[in-house]
Amino acid sequence: PYETMFDLAATLGADPWVNVTSYVDDDFVRQLARMAKATVKAPNVVYFEYGNEPWNNAEPYGRAGAYYETKAKAKWPNANVNVWQLRMNWYAYRSVQLCNIMKAEFGDQASRVKCALGGQASSYTVSEWALSCDLARNELGGKCSKFVDALAIGPYFGYYLGAAAHAGTVNDWPNEPDGGMDKVFRELTGTDAAGNRVTPPLYTASSETPNAGAIADAKQWIVDSKKLATAHGV
């Protein structure tokens, strides 16, 4: 519950990061902002994020994406862009609306609200669609990045170790003398225990696994996302 989150943050002197679902109305966010302001005291800030992984089309996350798409088609019926751009544009547009409500409720303490747009770590393009929000910028008076404070990504790494394609190999690793730990960390880091560069165990020229280790891929996503955020002034 948000009440518990804010109470915990106030007790710890921490900056809470709160996320609201895709279907909240303005009044919900208005009351949330009032609760946050009354509980979390300066100098602490409140990070605010709308929705969750708006690009994700897997069940059940894709339900939110379908909702964004429906809203976008109703708002921009003549837009000549793909459905993913539609979704990200409406997601960003709605994020700005709710961000403005949060900041308005904080009044002269609006700087204590930090609004984040959720980007996709592995896709520079998806994050760019949200930050630029080409379909919404005329109404808003600028790119969506003008009205938010941060780009937020969640750079997973090593997820492919659980893929069915690798099960025959990975399931044998625990049978090795060290329980498979050397193989796991070689796959993640692209180095051996001494720090020497090695080829990750699952890498082949025809596979989609990274040849420098899983963490290196995530690091590059972070670097690219930071460049994009900086270019947008967030």
Accessible surface in RSA format (square Angstrom, percent):
REM  Atomic radii and reference values for relative SASA: ProtOr
REM  Chains: A
REM  Algorithm: Lee & Richards
REM  Probe-radius: 1.40
REM  Slices: 20
REM RES _ NUM      All-atoms   Total-Side   Main-Chain    Non-polar    All polar
REM                ABS   REL    ABS   REL    ABS   REL    ABS   REL    ABS   REL
RES PRO A   1   123.67  90.1  91.24  83.2  32.43 117.9 106.92  88.3  16.76 104.1
RES TYR A   2    48.03  22.4  46.46  26.4   1.57   4.1  36.90  27.7  11.13  13.7
RES GLU A   3    95.57  54.9  93.19  70.5   2.39   5.7  49.26  95.3  46.31  37.8
RES THR A   4    80.06  56.9  77.49  78.6   2.57   6.1  57.95  77.8  22.11  33.4
RES MET A   5    74.83  38.8  68.45  45.3   6.38  15.2  55.13  46.9  19.70  26.1
RES PHE A   6     0.33   0.2   0.33   0.2   0.00   0.0   0.33   0.2   0.00   0.0
RES ASP A   7    80.08  56.1  77.93  77.6   2.15   5.1  24.15  56.8  55.94  55.8
RES LEU A   8   103.18  57.5  98.53  70.5   4.65  11.7 102.72  72.1   0.46   1.2
RES ALA A   9     5.79   5.3   3.09   4.8   2.70   6.1   5.24   7.4   0.55   1.5
RES ALA A  10    47.27  43.5  20.73  32.0  26.54  60.4  26.55  37.4  20.72  54.9
RES THR A  11   115.78  82.3  80.71  81.8  35.06  83.6  64.47  86.6  51.30  77.6
RES LEU A  12   121.01  67.4  87.95  62.9  33.06  83.1  92.58  65.0  28.43  76.5
RES GLY A  13    45.21  55.8   0.00   N/A  45.21  55.8  23.82  65.4  21.39  47.9
RES ALA A  14    40.28  37.0  32.93  50.8   7.35  16.7  40.03  56.4   0.25   0.7
RES ASP A  15    69.70  48.8  46.40  46.2  23.31  55.1   7.70  18.1  62.00  61.8
RES PRO A  16    12.87   9.4   3.74   3.4   9.14  33.2  12.87  10.6   0.00   0.0
RES TRP A  17   112.42  45.1  93.43  45.2  18.99  44.6  90.14  48.1  22.29  36.2
RES VAL A  18     0.00   0.0   0.00   0.0   0.00   0.0   0.00   0.0   0.00   0.0
RES ASN A  19    60.23  41.5  48.25  46.6  11.98  28.8  25.99  62.5  34.24  33.1
RES VAL A  20     0.09   0.1   0.00   0.0   0.09   0.2   0.09   0.1   0.00   0.0
RES THR A  21    84.04  59.8  78.10  79.2   5.94  14.2  75.47 101.4   8.57  12.9
RES SER A  22     7.48   6.3   4.55   6.1   2.93   6.8   0.26   0.6   7.22  10.1
RES TYR A  23   121.71  56.8  98.33  55.9  23.38  60.8  87.94  66.1  33.77  41.6
RES VAL A  24    18.32  12.1   7.24   6.6  11.08  26.7  12.90  11.2   5.42  14.7
RES ASP A  25    86.09  60.3  80.74  80.4   5.35  12.6  38.56  90.8  47.53  47.4
RES ASP A  26    57.39  40.2  55.71  55.4   1.68   4.0  13.85  32.6  43.54  43.4
RES ASP A  27    67.39  47.2  65.92  65.6   1.46   3.5  24.63  58.0  42.76  42.6
RES PHE A  28    85.58  42.8  78.16  48.4   7.42  19.3  83.33  50.5   2.25   6.5
RES VAL A  29     0.00   0.0   0.00   0.0   0.00   0.0   0.00   0.0   0.00   0.0
RES ARG A  30    72.75  30.5  72.75  37.1   0.00   0.0  12.53  17.1  60.22  36.5
RES GLN A  31    97.88  54.7  94.47  69.0   3.40   8.1  25.65  54.6  72.22  54.8
RES LEU A  32     5.07   2.8   2.60   1.9   2.47   6.2   4.43   3.1   0.64   1.7
RES ALA A  33     0.00   0.0   0.00   0.0   0.00   0.0   0.00   0.0   0.00   0.0
RES ARG A  34   127.77  53.6 120.75  61.6   7.02  16.7  49.62  67.8  78.15  47.4
RES MET A  35    58.33  30.2  50.40  33.4   7.93  18.9  57.65  49.0   0.68   0.9
RES ALA A  36     0.00   0.0   0.00   0.0   0.00   0.0   0.00   0.0   0.00   0.0
RES LYS A  37    64.83  31.6  61.97  38.0   2.86   6.8  31.21  28.1  33.61  35.8
RES ALA A  38    68.03  62.6  47.75  73.7  20.29  46.1  54.01  76.1  14.02  37.1
RES THR A  39    32.16  22.9  24.48  24.8   7.69  18.3  13.11  17.6  19.05  28.8
RES VAL A  40     1.16   0.8   1.16   1.1   0.00   0.0   1.16   1.0   0.00   0.0
RES LYS A  41   126.08  61.5 121.45  74.5   4.63  11.0  88.20  79.4  37.88  40.4
RES ALA A  42    65.65  60.4  41.17  63.5  24.48  55.7  41.43  58.3  24.23  64.2
RES PRO A  43   123.44  90.0 106.25  96.9  17.19  62.5 110.09  90.9  13.35  83.0
RES ASN A  44    30.61  21.1  28.79  27.8   1.82   4.4   1.97   4.7  28.64  27.7
RES VAL A  45    25.06  16.5  25.04  22.7   0.02   0.0  25.04  21.8   0.02   0.0
RES VAL A  46     0.00   0.0   0.00   0.0   0.00   0.0   0.00   0.0   0.00   0.0
RES TYR A  47    63.58  29.7  63.58  36.2   0.00   0.0  23.63  17.8  39.96  49.3
RES PHE A  48     3.41   1.7   3.02   1.9   0.39   1.0   3.02   1.8   0.39   1.1
RES GLU A  49    25.79  14.8  25.50  19.3   0.30   0.7   0.32   0.6  25.47  20.8
RES TYR A  50     1.14   0.5   0.32   0.2   0.82   2.1   0.24   0.2   0.90   1.1
RES GLY A  51     1.72   2.1   0.00   N/A   1.72   2.1   1.55   4.3   0.17   0.4
RES ASN A  52    76.86  53.0  71.72  69.3   5.14  12.4  25.41  61.2  51.45  49.7
RES GLU A  53    44.12  25.3  38.49  29.1   5.63  13.4  10.80  20.9  33.32  27.2
RES PRO A  54     0.57   0.4   0.07   0.1   0.51   1.8   0.51   0.4   0.06   0.4
RES TRP A  55    47.20  18.9  39.95  19.3   7.25  17.0  31.46  16.8  15.74  25.5
RES ASN A  56    30.27  20.9  26.78  25.9   3.48   8.4   4.89  11.8  25.38  24.5
RES ASN A  57    91.43  63.0  69.18  66.9  22.25  53.6  16.84  40.5  74.59  72.1
RES ALA A  58    56.86  52.3  45.38  70.0  11.47  26.1  54.86  77.3   2.00   5.3
RES GLU A  59   118.19  67.9  91.08  68.9  27.11  64.5  62.90 121.7  55.29  45.1
RES PRO A  60    70.39  51.3  64.46  58.8   5.93  21.6  64.63  53.4   5.76  35.8
RES TYR A  61   104.92  49.0  96.16  54.7   8.76  22.8  57.76  43.4  47.16  58.1
RES GLY A  62     9.33  11.5   0.00   N/A   9.33  11.5   6.53  17.9   2.80   6.3
RES ARG A  63   149.97  63.0 139.55  71.1  10.42  24.8  54.13  74.0  95.84  58.1
RES ALA A  64    14.63  13.5  13.60  21.0   1.03   2.3  13.60  19.2   1.03   2.7
RES GLY A  65     0.53   0.6   0.00   N/A   0.53   0.6   0.00   0.0   0.53   1.2
RES ALA A  66    48.94  45.0  45.99  71.0   2.94   6.7  47.99  67.6   0.95   2.5
RES TYR A  67    60.97  28.5  55.15  31.4   5.82  15.1  40.73  30.6  20.25  25.0
RES TYR A  68     0.00   0.0   0.00   0.0   0.00   0.0   0.00   0.0   0.00   0.0
RES GLU A  69    26.60  15.3  26.60  20.1   0.00   0.0   5.66  10.9  20.94  17.1
RES THR A  70    92.61  65.9  87.40  88.6   5.20  12.4  64.08  86.1  28.53  43.1
RES LYS A  71    83.57  40.8  81.26  49.9   2.31   5.5  25.30  22.8  58.27  62.1
RES ALA A  72     0.00   0.0   0.00   0.0   0.00   0.0   0.00   0.0   0.00   0.0
RES LYS A  73   102.53  50.0  97.51  59.8   5.02  11.9  59.15  53.2  43.38  46.2
RES ALA A  74    82.87  76.2  48.92  75.5  33.95  77.2  60.47  85.2  22.40  59.3
RES LYS A  75    74.28  36.2  48.24  29.6  26.04  62.0  26.22  23.6  48.06  51.2
RES TRP A  76    36.32  14.6  29.49  14.3   6.83  16.0  27.07  14.4   9.25  15.0
RES PRO A  77   100.00  72.9  67.65  61.7  32.35 117.6  70.88  58.5  29.12 181.0
RES ASN A  78   141.48  97.6 112.28 108.5  29.21  70.3  39.46  95.0 102.02  98.6
RES ALA A  79    30.19  27.8   0.87   1.3  29.32  66.7  10.14  14.3  20.05  53.1
RES ASN A  80   151.28 104.3 123.15 119.0  28.13  67.7  34.69  83.5 116.59 112.7
RES VAL A  81    49.66  32.7  25.34  22.9  24.32  58.6  33.92  29.5  15.74  42.7
RES ASN A  82    69.36  47.8  56.32  54.4  13.04  31.4  38.10  91.7  31.26  30.2
RES VAL A  83    55.37  36.4  54.36  49.2   1.01   2.4  54.36  47.2   1.01   2.7
RES TRP A  84    90.88  36.5  90.55  43.8   0.33   0.8  66.90  35.7  23.98  38.9
RES GLN A  85    39.01  21.8  39.01  28.5   0.00   0.0   0.22   0.5  38.78  29.4
RES LEU A  86    10.04   5.6  10.04   7.2   0.00   0.0  10.04   7.1   0.00   0.0
RES ARG A  87    18.38   7.7  18.38   9.4   0.00   0.0   0.44   0.6  17.94  10.9
RES MET A  88     1.30   0.7   1.30   0.9   0.00   0.0   1.30   1.1   0.00   0.0
RES ASN A  89     4.75   3.3   4.75   4.6   0.00   0.0   0.00   0.0   4.75   4.6
RES TRP A  90    18.90   7.6  18.90   9.1   0.00   0.0  13.51   7.2   5.39   8.7
RES TYR A  91     0.61   0.3   0.61   0.3   0.00   0.0   0.00   0.0   0.61   0.8
RES ALA A  92     0.00   0.0   0.00   0.0   0.00   0.0   0.00   0.0   0.00   0.0
RES TYR A  93    14.67   6.9  14.67   8.3   0.00   0.0   6.35   4.8   8.32  10.3
RES ARG A  94    29.42  12.4  29.42  15.0   0.00   0.0   3.19   4.4  26.23  15.9
RES SER A  95     4.62   3.9   3.62   4.8   0.99   2.3   3.62   7.7   0.99   1.4
RES VAL A  96     0.35   0.2   0.35   0.3   0.00   0.0   0.35   0.3   0.00   0.0
RES GLN A  97    59.49  33.3  54.76  40.0   4.73  11.3  18.50  39.4  40.99  31.1
RES LEU A  98     0.00   0.0   0.00   0.0   0.00   0.0   0.00   0.0   0.00   0.0
RES CYS A  99     0.46   0.4   0.46   0.5   0.00   0.0   0.46   1.2   0.00   0.0
RES ASN A 100    70.87  48.9  64.71  62.5   6.16  14.8  25.16  60.5  45.72  44.2
RES ILE A 101    25.08  14.3  22.26  16.6   2.82   6.8  25.00  18.0   0.08   0.2
RES MET A 102     0.00   0.0   0.00   0.0   0.00   0.0   0.00   0.0   0.00   0.0
RES LYS A 103    45.92  22.4  44.77  27.5   1.15   2.7  34.57  31.1  11.36  12.1
RES ALA A 104    75.91  69.8  46.46  71.7  29.45  67.0  58.82  82.8  17.09  45.3
RES GLU A 105    44.25  25.4  30.85  23.3  13.40  31.9   3.30   6.4  40.95  33.4
RES PHE A 106     0.00   0.0   0.00   0.0   0.00   0.0   0.00   0.0   0.00   0.0
RES GLY A 107    39.70  49.0   0.00   N/A  39.70  49.0  30.87  84.7   8.83  19.8
RES ASP A 108   143.46 100.5  95.52  95.1  47.94 113.4  54.12 127.4  89.34  89.1
RES GLN A 109    61.63  34.5  58.47  42.7   3.16   7.5  23.21  49.4  38.43  29.1
RES ALA A 110    29.80  27.4  28.67  44.2   1.13   2.6  29.02  40.9   0.78   2.1
RES SER A 111    81.58  68.9  68.41  91.3  13.18  30.4  49.91 106.3  31.68  44.4
RES ARG A 112    17.95   7.5  17.95   9.2   0.00   0.0  15.75  21.5   2.20   1.3
RES VAL A 113     0.07   0.0   0.00   0.0   0.07   0.2   0.00   0.0   0.07   0.2
RES LYS A 114    63.58  31.0  63.55  39.0   0.03   0.1  25.45  22.9  38.12  40.6
RES CYS A 115     2.47   1.9   2.34   2.6   0.13   0.3   2.47   6.3   0.00   0.0
RES ALA A 116     2.88   2.6   0.04   0.1   2.84   6.5   0.04   0.1   2.84   7.5
RES LEU A 117     0.00   0.0   0.00   0.0   0.00   0.0   0.00   0.0   0.00   0.0
RES GLY A 118     4.69   5.8   0.00   N/A   4.69   5.8   4.69  12.9   0.00   0.0
RES GLY A 119     2.09   2.6   0.00   N/A   2.09   2.6   0.00   0.0   2.09   4.7
RES GLN A 120    42.22  23.6  41.70  30.5   0.52   1.2   4.31   9.2  37.91  28.7
RES ALA A 121    12.41  11.4   5.55   8.6   6.86  15.6   5.55   7.8   6.86  18.2
RES SER A 122    63.21  53.4  35.38  47.2  27.83  64.1  17.95  38.2  45.26  63.4
RES SER A 123    27.74  23.4  23.19  30.9   4.56  10.5  17.19  36.6  10.55  14.8
RES TYR A 124   111.52  52.1 100.19  57.0  11.34  29.5  75.32  56.6  36.20  44.6
RES THR A 125    70.99  50.5  68.75  69.7   2.24   5.3  35.76  48.0  35.23  53.3
RES VAL A 126    15.21  10.0  15.21  13.8   0.00   0.0  15.21  13.2   0.00   0.0
RES SER A 127     0.90   0.8   0.90   1.2   0.00   0.0   0.50   1.1   0.39   0.6
RES GLU A 128    50.77  29.1  50.77  38.4   0.00   0.0  29.85  57.7  20.92  17.1
RES TRP A 129    51.37  20.6  48.06  23.3   3.31   7.8  40.41  21.5  10.96  17.8
RES ALA A 130     0.02   0.0   0.02   0.0   0.00   0.0   0.02   0.0   0.00   0.0
RES LEU A 131     0.00   0.0   0.00   0.0   0.00   0.0   0.00   0.0   0.00   0.0
RES SER A 132     7.52   6.4   7.52  10.0   0.00   0.0   5.65  12.0   1.87   2.6
RES CYS A 133     0.00   0.0   0.00   0.0   0.00   0.0   0.00   0.0   0.00   0.0
RES ASP A 134    87.79  61.5  73.67  73.3  14.13  33.4  27.56  64.9  60.23  60.1
RES LEU A 135    44.23  24.6  27.14  19.4  17.09  43.0  30.41  21.4  13.83  37.2
RES ALA A 136     0.29   0.3   0.00   0.0   0.29   0.7   0.29   0.4   0.00   0.0
RES ARG A 137    75.48  31.7  74.03  37.7   1.45   3.5  25.59  35.0  49.89  30.2
RES ASN A 138   140.52  96.9 113.56 109.7  26.96  64.9  35.37  85.1 105.15 101.6
RES GLU A 139   107.24  61.6  70.09  53.0  37.15  88.5  48.75  94.3  58.49  47.8
RES LEU A 140    36.16  20.1  15.77  11.3  20.39  51.3  18.90  13.3  17.26  46.4
RES GLY A 141    46.97  57.9   0.00   N/A  46.97  57.9  34.94  95.9  12.03  26.9
RES GLY A 142    20.21  24.9   0.00   N/A  20.21  24.9  18.90  51.9   1.31   2.9
RES LYS A 143    83.04  40.5  80.08  49.1   2.96   7.0  35.21  31.7  47.83  51.0
RES CYS A 144     0.00   0.0   0.00   0.0   0.00   0.0   0.00   0.0   0.00   0.0
RES SER A 145     8.02   6.8   4.42   5.9   3.61   8.3   0.00   0.0   8.02  11.2
RES LYS A 146   140.61  68.6 106.08  65.1  34.53  82.2  77.37  69.6  63.24  67.4
RES PHE A 147    49.19  24.6  38.74  24.0  10.45  27.2  46.79  28.4   2.40   6.9
RES VAL A 148    11.90   7.8   0.93   0.8  10.97  26.4   1.43   1.2  10.47  28.4
RES ASP A 149    50.21  35.2  31.69  31.5  18.51  43.8  11.37  26.8  38.83  38.7
RES ALA A 150    26.05  24.0  24.88  38.4   1.17   2.7  26.05  36.7   0.00   0.0
RES LEU A 151    26.47  14.7   2.16   1.5  24.31  61.1   2.16   1.5  24.31  65.4
RES ALA A 152    17.50  16.1  10.04  15.5   7.46  17.0  15.38  21.7   2.12   5.6
RES ILE A 153    46.82  26.6  18.22  13.6  28.60  68.9  22.31  16.1  24.51  66.5
RES GLY A 154    44.85  55.3   0.00   N/A  44.85  55.3  32.31  88.7  12.54  28.1
RES PRO A 155    40.73  29.7  29.57  27.0  11.16  40.6  30.80  25.4   9.94  61.8
RES TYR A 156   148.58  69.4 139.22  79.2   9.36  24.3 110.09  82.7  38.49  47.5
RES PHE A 157   101.20  50.6  79.25  49.1  21.94  57.1  81.40  49.4  19.79  56.6
RES GLY A 158    12.63  15.6   0.00   N/A  12.63  15.6   2.24   6.1  10.40  23.3
RES TYR A 159   153.24  71.5 124.69  70.9  28.55  74.3  97.91  73.6  55.33  68.2
RES TYR A 160    23.74  11.1  21.68  12.3   2.07   5.4  23.74  17.8   0.00   0.0
RES LEU A 161    28.45  15.8  25.18  18.0   3.27   8.2  25.27  17.7   3.18   8.5
RES GLY A 162    73.26  90.3   0.00   N/A  73.26  90.3  39.66 108.8  33.61  75.3
RES ALA A 163    41.31  38.0  29.59  45.7  11.72  26.7  39.77  56.0   1.54   4.1
RES ALA A 164    94.90  87.3  69.46 107.2  25.44  57.9  74.13 104.4  20.77  55.0
RES ALA A 165    95.12  87.5  50.76  78.3  44.36 100.9  64.01  90.1  31.12  82.4
RES HIS A 166    31.22  17.1  29.68  20.6   1.54   3.9  14.54  15.0  16.67  19.4
RES ALA A 167    36.27  33.3  33.09  51.1   3.17   7.2  36.27  51.1   0.00   0.0
RES GLY A 168    61.70  76.1   0.00   N/A  61.70  76.1  45.84 125.8  15.86  35.5
RES THR A 169    68.01  48.4  61.65  62.5   6.35  15.1  31.21  41.9  36.80  55.6
RES VAL A 170    28.79  18.9  28.01  25.4   0.78   1.9  28.01  24.3   0.78   2.1
RES ASN A 171   103.75  71.5  86.34  83.4  17.41  41.9  26.57  63.9  77.18  74.6
RES ASP A 172    84.05  58.9  82.24  81.9   1.80   4.3  22.85  53.8  61.20  61.0
RES TRP A 173     8.33   3.3   8.33   4.0   0.00   0.0   6.15   3.3   2.18   3.5
RES PRO A 174    85.99  62.7  69.24  63.1  16.76  60.9  69.24  57.2  16.76 104.1
RES ASN A 175   123.58  85.2  88.65  85.7  34.93  84.1  33.75  81.2  89.83  86.8
RES GLU A 176    55.72  32.0  47.28  35.8   8.45  20.1  24.59  47.6  31.13  25.4
RES PRO A 177   150.36 109.6 104.92  95.6  45.44 165.2 118.36  97.7  32.00 198.9
RES ASP A 178    66.40  46.5  46.99  46.8  19.41  45.9  48.62 114.4  17.78  17.7
RES GLY A 179    38.17  47.1   0.00   N/A  38.17  47.1  22.62  62.1  15.55  34.8
RES GLY A 180     0.52   0.6   0.00   N/A   0.52   0.6   0.52   1.4   0.00   0.0
RES MET A 181   106.57  55.2 106.27  70.3   0.30   0.7  79.65  67.7  26.92  35.7
RES ASP A 182    52.93  37.1  45.90  45.7   7.03  16.6  26.85  63.2  26.09  26.0
RES LYS A 183    62.98  30.7  62.98  38.6   0.00   0.0  37.78  34.0  25.19  26.8
RES VAL A 184    43.81  28.8  43.81  39.7   0.00   0.0  43.81  38.1   0.00   0.0
RES PHE A 185   106.13  53.1 106.13  65.7   0.00   0.0 106.13  64.3   0.00   0.0
RES ARG A 186    72.76  30.5  72.60  37.0   0.16   0.4   7.00   9.6  65.75  39.9
RES GLU A 187     0.00   0.0   0.00   0.0   0.00   0.0   0.00   0.0   0.00   0.0
RES LEU A 188    26.12  14.5  26.12  18.7   0.00   0.0  26.12  18.3   0.00   0.0
RES THR A 189    53.81  38.3  36.62  37.1  17.19  41.0  38.21  51.3  15.60  23.6
RES GLY A 190     0.19   0.2   0.00   N/A   0.19   0.2   0.15   0.4   0.04   0.1
RES THR A 191    41.78  29.7  39.24  39.8   2.54   6.1  28.02  37.6  13.77  20.8
RES ASP A 192    30.08  21.1  22.77  22.7   7.31  17.3   5.71  13.4  24.37  24.3
RES ALA A 193   107.59  98.9  60.61  93.5  46.97 106.9  74.05 104.3  33.54  88.8
RES ALA A 194    85.81  78.9  44.39  68.5  41.42  94.2  57.07  80.4  28.74  76.1
RES GLY A 195    52.18  64.4   0.00   N/A  52.18  64.4  27.24  74.8  24.94  55.9
RES ASN A 196    86.68  59.8  82.16  79.4   4.52  10.9  23.11  55.6  63.58  61.4
RES ARG A 197   140.96  59.2 113.11  57.7  27.85  66.3  74.82 102.3  66.14  40.1
RES VAL A 198    29.88  19.7  22.10  20.0   7.78  18.7  29.88  26.0   0.00   0.0
RES THR A 199    90.28  64.2  72.67  73.7  17.61  42.0  35.87  48.2  54.41  82.3
RES PRO A 200     1.61   1.2   0.00   0.0   1.61   5.9   0.00   0.0   1.61  10.0
RES PRO A 201    47.43  34.6  10.33   9.4  37.11 134.9  21.98  18.1  25.45 158.2
RES LEU A 202    13.11   7.3   5.47   3.9   7.64  19.2   8.56   6.0   4.55  12.2
RES TYR A 203    68.49  32.0  56.25  32.0  12.24  31.9  31.03  23.3  37.46  46.2
RES THR A 204    73.44  52.2  67.98  68.9   5.46  13.0  68.93  92.6   4.51   6.8
RES ALA A 205   101.20  93.0  66.36 102.4  34.84  79.2  66.88  94.2  34.32  90.9
RES SER A 206   112.10  94.7  72.66  97.0  39.44  90.9  55.80 118.8  56.30  78.9
RES SER A 207    35.60  30.1  12.05  16.1  23.55  54.3  20.19  43.0  15.41  21.6
RES GLU A 208   180.08 103.4 142.76 108.0  37.32  88.9  64.92 125.6 115.16  94.0
RES THR A 209     9.44   6.7   3.30   3.3   6.14  14.6   3.93   5.3   5.50   8.3
RES PRO A 210    17.27  12.6   6.45   5.9  10.82  39.3  17.27  14.3   0.00   0.0
RES ASN A 211    80.16  55.3  76.46  73.9   3.70   8.9   6.65  16.0  73.51  71.1
RES ALA A 212    39.36  36.2  34.71  53.6   4.65  10.6  34.71  48.9   4.65  12.3
RES GLY A 213     0.01   0.0   0.00   N/A   0.01   0.0   0.00   0.0   0.01   0.0
RES ALA A 214     2.79   2.6   0.86   1.3   1.93   4.4   1.57   2.2   1.23   3.2
RES ILE A 215    72.55  41.3  72.55  54.0   0.00   0.0  72.55  52.2   0.00   0.0
RES ALA A 216    42.33  38.9  30.45  47.0  11.88  27.0  34.57  48.7   7.75  20.5
RES ASP A 217    59.77  41.9  58.38  58.1   1.40   3.3   6.32  14.9  53.45  53.3
RES ALA A 218     5.24   4.8   5.15   7.9   0.10   0.2   5.15   7.3   0.10   0.3
RES LYS A 219   137.65  67.2 136.75  83.9   0.90   2.1  80.09  72.1  57.56  61.3
RES GLN A 220    93.42  52.2  92.42  67.5   1.01   2.4  38.80  82.6  54.63  41.4
RES TRP A 221    50.23  20.2  49.43  23.9   0.80   1.9  33.79  18.0  16.45  26.7
RES ILE A 222    83.51  47.5  82.71  61.6   0.80   1.9  82.71  59.6   0.80   2.2
RES VAL A 223    56.46  37.2  53.49  48.4   2.97   7.2  56.19  48.8   0.27   0.7
RES ASP A 224    46.05  32.3  45.75  45.5   0.30   0.7   8.90  20.9  37.15  37.0
RES SER A 225     9.74   8.2   8.22  11.0   1.52   3.5   5.93  12.6   3.81   5.3
RES LYS A 226   130.10  63.5 125.71  77.1   4.40  10.5  87.24  78.5  42.86  45.7
RES LYS A 227   129.26  63.1 120.18  73.7   9.07  21.6  77.60  69.9  51.65  55.0
RES LEU A 228     3.41   1.9   3.25   2.3   0.16   0.4   3.41   2.4   0.00   0.0
RES ALA A 229    10.24   9.4  10.24  15.8   0.00   0.0  10.24  14.4   0.00   0.0
RES THR A 230    83.22  59.2  68.55  69.5  14.67  35.0  68.04  91.4  15.17  22.9
RES ALA A 231    84.56  77.7  40.23  62.1  44.33 100.8  52.41  73.8  32.15  85.2
RES HIS A 232    27.90  15.2   8.69   6.0  19.21  49.2   8.73   9.0  19.17  22.3
RES GLY A 233    69.22  85.4   0.00   N/A  69.22  85.4  36.30  99.6  32.92  73.7
RES VAL A 234    33.81  22.2   1.32   1.2  32.48  78.3  23.11  20.1  10.69  29.0
END  Absolute sums over single chains surface
CHAIN  1 A    12259.8       9690.0       2569.8       7047.4       5212.4
END  Absolute sums over all chains
TOTAL         12259.8       9690.0       2569.8       7047.4       5212.4
